[in-house]
Amino acid sequence: MVQKQYSYEFKEQVIKECNEVGNVSLVARMHDISPNTVHGWVRAAKKIGNVKPLPKNEAKRLSEVKKRLESVSKENNTLKKDTW
């Protein structure tokens, strides 16, 4: 059995489609991927907020965390504006 490596961009796209469609099995079938694999990606994305792991280098890790925090903060502010 050969283990496939999927890009982070592809994983994020599949997770986005799952959220839009609301059916993991259907999205997995469309991409010819095991539903269990997609469920794992969705679970990881919910747990850590992203499927892309943080870099090992501490300086790069801090930089990436700051970028992610800024992105989430901007999205949060946009959502707050939309609800008022």
C-alpha positions as CSV (number, residue, x, y, z in Angstrom):
1,M,0.0,0.0,0.0
2,V,1.4,3.4,-1.1
3,Q,0.9,6.3,1.2
4,K,0.1,9.5,-0.7
5,Q,1.3,12.9,0.3
6,Y,-1.2,15.8,-0.2
7,S,-0.2,19.4,-0.3
8,Y,-1.4,21.7,2.5
9,E,-3.3,23.8,-0.1
10,F,-5.1,20.7,-1.3
11,K,-6.1,19.7,2.2
12,E,-7.3,23.2,3.0
13,Q,-9.4,23.2,-0.2
14,V,-11.0,19.8,0.6
15,I,-11.8,21.0,4.2
16,K,-13.4,24.1,2.7
17,E,-15.5,22.0,0.4
18,C,-16.6,19.8,3.3
19,N,-17.7,22.9,5.2
20,E,-19.6,24.2,2.2
21,V,-21.2,20.9,1.2
22,G,-21.7,19.5,4.7
23,N,-21.0,16.0,3.6
24,V,-17.4,14.6,4.1
25,S,-18.1,11.3,2.3
26,L,-19.4,13.1,-0.8
27,V,-16.4,15.4,-1.0
28,A,-14.0,12.5,-0.4
29,R,-15.6,10.5,-3.2
30,M,-15.3,13.5,-5.6
31,H,-11.6,13.6,-4.9
32,D,-11.1,9.8,-4.8
33,I,-9.9,10.0,-1.2
34,S,-10.8,7.8,1.8
35,P,-13.5,9.5,3.9
36,N,-11.4,8.5,7.0
37,T,-8.5,10.6,5.6
38,V,-10.7,13.6,5.1
39,H,-12.3,13.2,8.6
40,G,-8.7,13.2,10.0
41,W,-7.9,16.5,8.2
42,V,-11.1,18.1,9.4
43,R,-10.5,17.0,13.0
44,A,-6.9,18.3,12.8
45,A,-8.1,21.6,11.3
46,K,-10.7,22.0,14.1
47,K,-8.1,21.1,16.8
48,I,-5.3,23.4,15.7
49,G,-7.1,25.7,13.4
50,N,-5.0,24.7,10.4
51,V,-3.7,21.6,8.6
52,K,-0.3,23.2,8.0
53,P,2.1,22.4,10.8
54,L,4.2,25.1,12.4
55,P,7.9,25.2,11.4
56,K,10.5,23.6,13.7
57,N,12.7,26.7,13.9
58,E,11.6,28.8,16.8
59,A,12.0,32.2,15.1
60,K,10.0,31.0,12.1
61,R,7.5,29.3,14.4
62,L,6.8,32.6,16.2
63,S,6.6,34.5,13.0
64,E,4.0,32.0,11.6
65,V,2.0,32.1,14.9
66,K,1.9,35.9,14.7
67,K,0.7,35.8,11.0
68,R,-2.0,33.3,11.9
69,L,-3.1,35.4,14.9
70,E,-3.3,38.5,12.8
71,S,-5.3,36.7,10.1
72,V,-7.8,35.3,12.7
73,S,-8.1,38.8,14.4
74,K,-8.9,40.4,11.0
75,E,-11.5,37.8,10.2
76,N,-13.0,38.2,13.7
77,N,-13.2,42.0,13.3
78,T,-14.9,41.5,9.9
79,L,-17.4,39.1,11.4
80,K,-18.1,41.5,14.2
81,K,-18.8,44.3,11.7
82,D,-21.1,42.0,9.7
83,T,-23.3,41.1,12.7
84,W,-23.9,44.7,13.8
